[in-house]
């Protein structure tokens, strides 16, 4: 079976799938992503190299390479390729989190699947499959996304295969970090870009669109959190989205805010795609409801969930990147705000700066404070984390293509 993986960023679930296909004796893999040279410099590429070539999605000859390869099936984690048309397609998600996908984004998804396979995914489509993490996730895709039920297959979380058996130890990762991750405990502060900022600005909607006010609020928040981490004697990995998703002024001010803190390393996803390393290095994780944190549950370590918006549609805006610039869209009344309730998480919940700092201190003092809650969340939301999830998805791809295994 020939498989094309079209990965926006080579990480998490789609990366685990790539490793499984790369090692499968009866599969041939063509792998594409943005800036593959960046991936090759990551620790995971050093400790667990892929034998399959990785091609740049923006290369001038990428279409001819793919058409010459003639894949039996395409797997993508976010953006859907537009070629080769008529090829069976499997979509994977960026993670299992809380934020619901907007109506506009769903429209783009429907059109992309129809363009590639010839059939809208809301109709019976023998050439389309949606990977689902568990029964709750499957129900959401069917009931709220209106995907055809037969296309939604409960597979599990492929990334759990790597989380249960990481290719490196914390000691082996130390040379890849500028901060001490061995002698100091590490707080992984992962800031989702979905809100355009750390905070939503929901107390005054105008602040979302007011660069100075929004910037000022974010930096005051960040400075207070970093001070808390420093006073606790810990190091911090500050994970941000791709550089292109922030204005130059925002990043300049953020770097200036971080500079006085000696034990902080800022990492952009575009520069450091190996976020498995960050999960393995961290003792505590905090995020403003990025789905990235649910992967951390597998390590059983303390996690804090910053709820950055009030639970009212009128108070919520989400960031979007248009023509290289950040803009915002409001959530429509008929749209769901959350796919999963923010209170339904595998750790601690923080609705204020005080609660966040209390959570960080608690996590640094008690490494087991969230272990049971994390395990319970996984058991309710994710199917069969047994180290063989990617193999189940490979079998599902065989079924989708009609090939014998």
Order of alpha helices (4+ residues) and beta strands (2+ residues): beta-alpha-beta-alpha-alpha-beta-alpha-beta-beta-alpha-beta-alpha-beta-alpha-alpha-beta-alpha-alpha-beta-alpha-beta-alpha-beta-alpha-beta-beta-beta-beta-alpha-alpha-alpha
